[in-house]
Amino acid sequence: MLQQAGYTLSSQIDDRTILAMVILGKEEGLKEELTQIGKKMPAGLPLLCQCADITLHEIACWITPPILLFGFDDLCFSTGRFATLVAGLQASQGAREFLEAFVTSLGLLPVWIQDSAGLVLPRLVCSLANEAAFACGEGVADAASIDLAMKSGMSMPLGPIEWAAELGYGRVVRVLNHLHE
């Protein structure tokens, strides 16, 4: 998605870097990656981290010195029409505007929300998948019927079981555990 929008991707931070982005989850080595990135981050360079299974506040506690930190919901970032964004404490209006322009350049509508467990879409999608799994497990209906009902009745692009399969059941469980914590 970023390459299609004309951006060059690199695993190194140098003088051409306009933004650092981390999509690892909490249990996927995020803390270790942020520790390494934090050592290399120049002042004023925005750091955008996924926040489906961790809050931006928790991420901020791992990083020293304070960095220009933003969070995003990566569940549908590359396939959706909008990007849910969270601003860290160091984020100025200018930094927010920069991030909005970046997100807009990807063809996405930026939507600012407050930092919270699971943000919006991960919280809803994973909770629906959980309830659908309960309904299936209790014999209310099979998975295909539940997905069809949600797609037809709620105009969802995918049914909750399909969505969970696409995201990966482990990821869904990590978001649900994050909500529980």
N, C-alpha and C positions, 0 to 999 in steps of 0.2 A: 504494500500500500504506500509506504513512504517512498520507495523507489519510483513507483508509478507517478507520484506527485513531483518528482524531480529531485528528491533528496538523495544524498550519498550516505550510505550506512557504513559505519566503522565501529570496531570494538575498541578503538583508541580515542582518547580525548586529546585534541590538539588545538592549535589556534584557529582552525576552520570550524570547529564544533560550535553549533548554535544551541544545542540542547542535548542533554543526556537522558536516556530513557531505559528504564528497567522493567521488564515484564515478568520477572520471576515471582513466584508465590512465596509466602512465609516459610513453607516447609520445603522449598526448592533451592535453598542457598541464598535467599535474599539478603540476609544480614551480612554474610560474608562478602557478597558482591558489593553491597553498599559501603562496607568498610574499605574495600579497595578503591571504589570510585571516589569516596570522600577524601582520600589522600591526594587525588589528582584534580579535583574540581577547582577551577579558578573561581574567584569571587564573581558573583553576578550571573554565572552560567546556570540556567534552570535545570533542575533534575525532576523528571516526570516518572513516577512509580505507580505500578498497578496497586489498587487498594481493594480488591475483591475479598481478600482473606486476611487483611490487616488494615488497621487505621493509619492515616497519615501521621497522627500524633505518635503512634508507636514507632513508626519509621524514623521520625524526627529525633526520637530519644536515642537512636542508634548512631546518629551522624554527628560528628564534631569536626570542625566548628559548624555553627549554623549555616545551612545551605539554602539557596533559593529553591524550595521544595514544593512540588505539586503532586497531586494524586489523580488517578483516573480509573475508570471502570473499564477493564480490558476485555470483558466478556463479549462485547459486540463492537469493539473499537474498529476492527477491520471490515466488518460486514454490516454495520448499522448506519444510521443516518445522523446520529448525534454522538457527542462525547461528554460524559458526565465528568466534571472536573472539581477538584478540591484544592484550595489554596493553603499553603503553609503560612506560618506566622510571619516569615520574612518577606512574603510576596507583596510587592508594591502594586499600585494600579498599573504602572507601566509594564511590570512583569506579567500581570494578568492579561493585559492587552496583547503583549507579545505571544502568549500562549494561545489566546483566542485566535489571533491571526494564523498561527501555526496550524491549529485544528481546522480552521476554516479552509486553509490551503489544501487540506486533505479531503475536502468536500463534506465535512462534518459540521453540524451545528454545535457550538460549545454551550453547555448548560452547567452553571455553577451551583453546587450544593454544599451543605455543611459536612464536615468530616463525621462519619458514623460507621458503625460496623456493617459491612456488606454493601455500603452505599445504597443505590436504589435497585438497579436491574439485577445484580447478583443476588441480593436479598429476596427479590420477588421470584426470579426464575428458579433459584435453588429451593425456596420454600414450596413453590408449586410442584417441583419435581419430587420433593419429599412427600407431600400430601398425595400425589398421584401414585407413588410407590406404596404408600399405606393402603390406598383404595384398591390397588391391584393385589397386594398381599392379603387383604381382607376379603377378596373375592367379589368386590363390587362390580368390577369389569376387568377385561384383559387390557394389556398395555396399548394395543392398537386402538381399542374402543375409547380409551381415556384420551389418547392423543387426538383422535378424530373429533371427539366431543369438544375439546378445548380449541382446536383449530376452527371448527365450524361455529361453535357457540360464542367464542371469545375473539375470533379473527386473529388468533396467534399464528405467527409464521411457522412455528413448529409446535408440536404437542410437548407437554412437560417431560415425558419419558424420552422422546426423540431429542429434545434439547439437552437433557442430562447426558445422553449417550454421546452427543456431539461435543459437549464440553469435557466429558470424561467424568465418570462417576466419582473418582478420587477427588477431583476438583470440586465437585458439588459437595462432597462430604467435608472438604476443608472449609468451604464457605459456611456451611451449616455449623461446623464446630466453632468457627469464628463468631458467628451470631450467638451461639450458646455461651461462649466465654464472655 
